Amino acid sequence: MNFSVDKPVEGLRRYAPYFRLLRPVRKQFLFGIFAGILYGLASGFGLPFLIAKVLPKISADPRPSVWVVAAYVSIFPLAMLVRAISGFINTYLISYCGMQVLIQIQRKVLDRLQRLPLSFFSQNTVGDLMARVQGDAAVLKQILTTVANDLVKQPVTLLGAIGALVYLAIQNKDATFLILFASTVPIILFPLQYFGRRILKRARQVQAQSGDISKLVSENLNAVREVRAFNLQDSEGVRFHAALNNFAHLSMKVVKYNSIVRPMIEVIGVFCVSGAVVYMLDKEIMTTAIAMLGALYMAYDPIKKFGAIHNSLKRGEAAIERVEYVLNAENAVPEPEKPVVLGHVNGYVEFSGVSFKYQDEWVLKDINLKVETGQIVALVGPSGAGKTTIADLIPRFYDVQEGTVKIDGHDVRSISKKELRNAISVVSQDTFLFNETILDNIRKGNEDATDEQVFMAAKHAFAHDFILEMDDGYQTIVGERGTRLSGGQKQRIAIARAFLKNAPILILDEATSALDSESEEKIQQALGELVSGKTVFMIAHRFASIKIADLIVVMENGVLR
């Protein structure tokens, strides 16, 4: 689904692409809207109409029968019952549809994030992206359901009330109430437009500040050890407190504008009703007057809610902008239009005239390198030389600006990313484990693998023994990012995961850096057995890590030496 627009639009048209998200629940939504229409008719037209009809019937007879009075009076509870039931159905179904829409929006945003290149994440913080997935999506959901519902229910209530006023005006041959009501509507529209523009401006700032707060929370939780090690609790607390104060200040601006609109409409309505009361006392038409006052009240209530709807739409536009920042983000690593089918991958890798830059800084310059099938290549050099960048270009974490990277003679840009990455296993220095069991973490390498295959991969990585020593063995929950395991244990599980995948191309980016000498020696033995028939790229600083290499490539300042 494309959420982009050719030119800036405002108001309801801004939301048009998102209403498609209601299609899977359109039956429930339409039924909820129908219930809202019943609610609006019962409120706006039904009650004033019944008052106008029933009270004259009762007051016309000086000594009415108790049964007649009971019969007439029972009409009111029935009308209120219809109003209450339809109101409940409306609220429940619209809330249900809202949850389904929220799930869809969050799935679409997260799905888009999963497909964007690594360069996008280097330019955006995790906390801000989390706020877009959660907070901004929730605001948009509120608009698409609750506000959309009110856009149907409140006009029906208003039209019903106007209908009651028209009916009473015709019946009494007096259009004073209609003229009085109509004259106030233009006055009400002015504050809606005036404050709506200001709410949109402030809402954008509030949503952005919400992302900044999420960023700070995420940053502090991820750096909890560093914060304690450098005694940064107080300074980080001050920084967070300042962000919260700014958020509160901006939020109160929105609250202020919201709070001004509703009382202004109420004051205008009070003047209208007061004028109506004076007029009715002068004309001595109190029986009809009660019905007319009821109709006026029912008419002004949705008008007040229109003010809230208008303000909500403005806040929603700010949320849309933040959600669409992700949904419409350019993918710098696009899928090929007609992907090449690799079939069996031999693992021959070739870099031909490859140059690459991060933003404006060139980090690789005219790289030419051929790696034969089954060859083990060690990339060595100082930090920042470009070793990891070379490895990142093979699975297309980034795309080259110049030259080509080929696998078995095919440009990696001509291969679907899924098929390309199925052919590559990666073990990084910064090992990431999911907050699941050890068994599940290893199985990420091959989700169809049996338990026995997982155990075998762990044995190859010399992880099996320490796993069995744990209380829950392979069912041990590793904690967020594997915090319940040591660095060496985490890396061995990551290596086991790569071995389980059994891909023809293996990338080891400082994969043994957290292992002690004994464990690393065992891993080197395992690598010697497992690299048969595979192409291996090893990035390392220690000699022990590269002694099994067939070819050592020295890099410095983005070039091969």
N, C-alpha and C positions, 0 to 999 in steps of 0.2 A: 504494500500500500504506500503510495507516494503522498507525503504530507506537505510537500513544498508548494508554494504559490508563486505565480509569475510576477505579481506586484503586490505591495502592501495593501491589506484590507483590514477593516475593523468591524466590530459588531458581530452579529450572528454569522455572517459569511466567513469570519475567521475560524469558526468552529465546524464549518460544513464537512471537511474531510474526516473529522473525528466522530461524527454521528454515524458513520458506517460501522463503527465498533459496536453499535447497538443491534446490528443485524442478527447475531446468534441468539439474542434474547428479545427479538422484536415482538413476539407474541406476548410475553410477560410485560414488556414495556407498553405496548398498545393497550393491553387490558388495564394496566395501572393508570394510563392516561385516561381511558374511558371512565374508570372509577373517579379520577380527578374531575372529569367533566360533570359527573353526577354530583360530586361534592360541590362544585362551583354553582351548578344550577340550583341545588337545594339551598345553598347559602344565599346566593345573589337574588334569585327570583322567587324561589319557593316560599321562604319564610315571610318576606314582605307581602307576597300575594296572599298567603293564608291569613295574615293579620288583617289585610284589607277586606277579605271575604268573611272571615269568621266573626270578628268583633262587631261589625254592623248587624249581623244576624242575631247575635246574643243581645246587643243593646237595643234592638228594635222592639223586643218583647219585654215589657216592664216586669213580668213574673214568668220567666222562662222555666220550662220543665227541667228537673235535674237531669233526666236522661238525655234531653236535647243538648244541654250544656256539656254533659259528659261526652256525648258523641262528637260535638264540635271541638272540645278541648283535646280529645284523643288524637286529633289530626296533628297537633304540634309534636307530641312525642314520636309519632310515626315519622314525621318529617325529620326530626332530629336523629332518629334511629338510622334512617337512610343516609343522612349526612355523616354520622359516626362510622357506620360500616364502610361506606365508600371511602371515607378518609383513611381508615385503617388499611384497607386493601391498597389504596393508592400509595401510602407511605411505605408499606412493606415491600410491594413489588418494585417500586422505584429504587428502594435501598438495595434490593437483591440485584437489580440490573446495574446499579452503581458499582457493586463489588465485582461483578463480572467485567465491567468496563475497566476498572482499576487493574485487574489481573491482566487484561489484554494490553493495556498501555505499558505496564511494567515489564511484561514479557517482550513486547516489541522494542522497548528501550534497551533492555538487557541483551536481547538477541542482536541488536545493532551494535552494542558495545563489544560483544564477543567477536564481531566480524570486522571491527575497525583495526587498523594497523597499530603497531606498538608506538609509532610516532605520535598518535593521538593522545595516548596515555602519558607520554613524556611532557605534553603541553597542558594537561589537565590533572587536577588533583583527585585522588580517590574520594575524599570527603565531599567535594563538590558534585562529582558524578553520582555518589550515593544520594545526595539531596535531590538530584534531578530524577532519579529512579523512584524515590519514595515520596518526598514532599511535593514536588511539582506535579508528579503524576496524580497524587491524591487530590490536589486542587483542581486539576483538569477533570477528573472523575466527578467531582462535586458539581462542576458546571454542566457537564454533559447529562447528568441525571436529574439532580434536584432542581437546578435552575431551568433545565429543559421542561421538566414537569410543571414548574410554576409558570412558565411561558404559555402553557396551555390552560392550566387550572385557573390562574388569576384572571386572564382575559375573559374566560367563561363566566367567572363570578362577576366581573365588572359588567359584561354584556347582560348578564341576568339581572343585575341591579338596575342597569339603565332600562332594560325591558320593563321592569316593575315600575320605574318612574314614568315611562311612556304610557304604560297601561293606566296608572293612577291619574296622569295628566289628562288622558282622553276621557276617563270616567268622570273626572271633576271639571273638565273643560277649563283647565288652568295649567299653563306650561311654565309657571314661575320657577318651580323647582328645577326643571330641565335647564332653563336659561341660567339659573344660578350655578348649577353644577358645571355646565359647559364653559362658563366664563372663568372658572378656576383652573381648568386643565392646562391652558397655555402657561399660566403662572407657575404651575407645578413643574412643567418640563424644563424651565430655565435652570433651576438648581441641579437637576439631574445631569444636564449636559456640562454645566460649569464644574461641578465637583467630580464628575466622572473622569475628566481629563487628568485631574490632579491625582485621583486614586490610581490610575494606570501608571503614572510616573513613579509614585511612591511604591506601588506594588512590585514594580521591576526591581527597585532597590531592596525591598524586603526579601524577595526571592533570592537575589544574589547574595545578600548577607546571610541568609539561611544556609546557602552553600558554603560560605566561608566558615560558619560555625561548625558544620559537619566536617569540613576539612581540618579544623583545629582539633576536634575530638578524635578523628581518625589518626591524625599525626601524633597526638599525645599518647594514645593507647598503643600505637605501634612502636613508639620510642620510650616506653615506660622505663626500661633499664637505663637509657641514656639520661632521661630526666632526673632519675635518682642519683646516678653516678656523678653528674655535674651540678647537683643541688639546684635544679632549675624549677622546682615546684612553685616557688613564689613568683618568679618572673613569668612562667607559663600561665599561672593563675591570673596574673594581672592582664596578660594578653587575651586570655579567654574572657575575662570579666569585661574588658573594653569592647570585645566583639559582641557580647551579650547586651551591653548597654546601647551600642549602636543599633542592634536589631530591635531592641525595645523602643528606642527613640523613633525609628522609621515605622515600626508597627503602629505606634500611637498616632503617627500622622495619618495613617490609613483609617484607624479607629475614629479619629477626630472628624475626618471628612464623612465617614459613614454615619457618624452620630449626628452630624449637622443636618443631613438630608431628611431623615425621618421626622424630626421635630418640626422642620419647616413645613413639610406636607401636612402634619397634624395641625399646626397653627392655622394654615390656610383652610383646612377642613373645618376647624372649630368656628372660624368666622362664617363659613358657609352655613353650617348647621345653626349657629346662633341667629343668623338672618332668617333662616327657615322657621325657627321657633317663634320669633317675633311676628313673622308674617302669618303663621297659623293661629296665634293668639288673636291677632287682629281680625282674621277671617272666621274664627270660631269653627274650625274644621278639625278638631282634635282626633276624631276616630280615624280619618284618613291620614292625619298627620303622623300618627304612630307608625303606620305602614311606610310612609314616605321617609321618615327618619331612619327606619330600619333599612330601607333601600339605599339611602345616602351613606349610612355607615358601611353597608356591604360594598358600596362603590368605592369609598375612600380607602378601605382596608387593602384591596389589591393594588390601588395606586401607590400606597406606602410601600407595598412589597415590590412594586416595579422599581422603586428606588433602590431597594436592596439587590434586586436582580441586576440592575444596571451596574451597580458597584461591583457585584460579583463577576460580571462579564469582564470588567476592566482588570480585576485581579487575575482572572483566568487567562487573559491575553498575555500577561507577564509570564505565567506558568507555561503557556504554549511556546513562547519564545525560547524558554530554557529546555523544554522537552525536544523541540525541533532542532535545537543546536546539536543534539545527539542523533536524532532520526535522519537529519539531512546532512550530517557531516560527510564530507567527501572521503571516499575510501581510496587512499593512495596506493593500495595493493588490491586492485580489482580482479575479479574472476575473469578468465578468458572467455570470449564469446563462443568459440568452438574449441573446447579443451582437447588436448592430445591424450589418448589412452595409453598409459605407460605399459600396462601388462606386467610381465616379469621385469623387475628392476635389477640390473647388474651392479649399479653403484659407481659407474664412471662419472666423475665430476670434473667440470672444466670451467675455469674463470678466464674470460677473454676480454682484455681491455677494460676491466671493471674499475669504475670510479664511483664513489659514493660520498654524499655529504649529509650531515645533520643540519637542517636549516641552511645557514650560509657557510658552514665550516666543512671543508673537505677532510674526510678522515681516511679515505682510501683513494689511491691515485694509480691508475693504469696497472691493475693487478692482473697478471697472467700466470695461471697455475693449472696444471693437469694432474689429477689424482686418479690412478688406475684402480680398477675393481680389486677390492681386497687389500688395498694399500693402507697402511697406518701412517698418517701425516701428523707431525707435531708442529704446532704454531707457537713460536717462542718470541719473546721480545718484551720491552718495558711496558708498564701500564699505559694505556692510551695509544698503543701502537696500531690498533685496529684489528687485533686477533679475534675478539668476540664479534666484531662487526662482520668479518668474513664468514664466521659460522652462522650468523643471523640471516645472511643473504641466501643461504642454501634452502631453508624451509620457507623463504619469503616472509620473514617477519618484517622485512623492509624490501623495497625494490631498488635496484641500481638506477643511477641517473645516466650512466654511460656504460657501454659494454654489455656483456651477457654472462649469465651463470647457467650452465647446462648440466643436465643429468641424462646420461646415456644418449647424448647428442640432442636432447630437447631443451629448448629454453624453458627455464622453470616458470616463466610467465605464461607459457602456453599450456601448462598443466593445471588442472583444478587443484585448489589449495588442499582439499580433503585428500585427494589421491597422493599429492606431493608429500604431505606431512605423514601420511600412512607409511611412507617409505623411509622415514627418518625418526630416529630416537634421539632425544636430547636430555643430557644430565648437566645441570648448571651448578655453579658454585653456590649460588643463593638458592638452596633447596626449598621447595614449597611442598608441604604436605597438607592435605585436606583434613578437616576436623572429623575424621571418620576412623574406622578400624584400620589396623595395619594391613589386614587382608584386603580391604577395599582400596587402600592407597596403592598397593602393589598392582592390584587388578586394573587400575586406571590404564596401565599399559596395554591391556587386552581384556575388554569387558566380558568377552565370551570364554575366558580361560577358566579351567577347572581349578579346584583347590590344590590338587596335586601339581598342576603346572605353576601355580603361584609359589608353592613350597619349593619347587625345583629352582625357580628364579631366585628366591631368597637364598638358597644354598649356594648358588653360583656367586652371589654378591656377598657371601659370608655374613648374612644377616639372620639366617635360620636359628642359630644357637642362641643369640641374645634375645630373639623374639620368644623362644620357648621358655626362657628364664623369667619372663614377665608373668604376672599373676593371671592375666587373661590371654596370654599368648597372642595368636594372630587376631583375636577379637579385642585387643587393647585399643582404646580410643586415644589417638595421639595428641589431641588438643589442637587449639587454633595454631596453624602454621607449624604444627609438630612440636609445641613447647614442652611436652612431657618426655621428649627424647633428647639425647645429646646430639651435638652436631654430627659426630661420626655415625651415629645410628640413623639419623635422618638421611645422610648421604648414601648409606648402604641400601636403605629402602628405596631411595630414588634410583639407584643403580639397578636394583632388582626390578623395578618398574620398567626401566628401559630394556633390560634383558628379556623380560616377559613379552615385550612388544616384538622383539626379534626382527627389527627392521634392517634392511640391507645397508643403510647408512647410519652411522653412530657418531654423535657429537658429544664430546666430553669437555665441558668448559670448567676447568679446575675441579673436576668431579671428585678428586681424591684429596682435596686440600684440607679437609677437616678430619682425616683419618690419621691414626698413629702409624708409626713405621711398620709395625707388624701387620696391621690390618691392610695398609696400602700394599704391602708385599703380596698378601693373599689376593687382593683385588687385581694386581698386575698378573698374577697367575691365572685368575679367572678370565681376565681380558684376553690373555694369550690363547685360551681355549675358545672363547666366544666370538673373536673377531674373524674367524675363518670364513672367507667368502664375503666379508663385509668391508665397506670403506669406512675408515675411522678418522675423524678430525679430533686431535687432542690439543687442548690449550692448557699449558702448564708452565710453571716457573722452576719447579724442582726437577733435577736430573732424573731422580728415581721414577718420576711419572712419565718420562718420555723415552726411557731406554729401550722399550719394545718397538719404537717407531721405525718405519722403513725409510722415512724421509723427514728431515727437520727443516722447517722453513722459518727463517729469521725475519722479523718485521720491525720496522722503525719508522715512526712518523707517517704511517699509512702506505709505505712502499715495501716491497720485498728486497732484502739484501742478499 
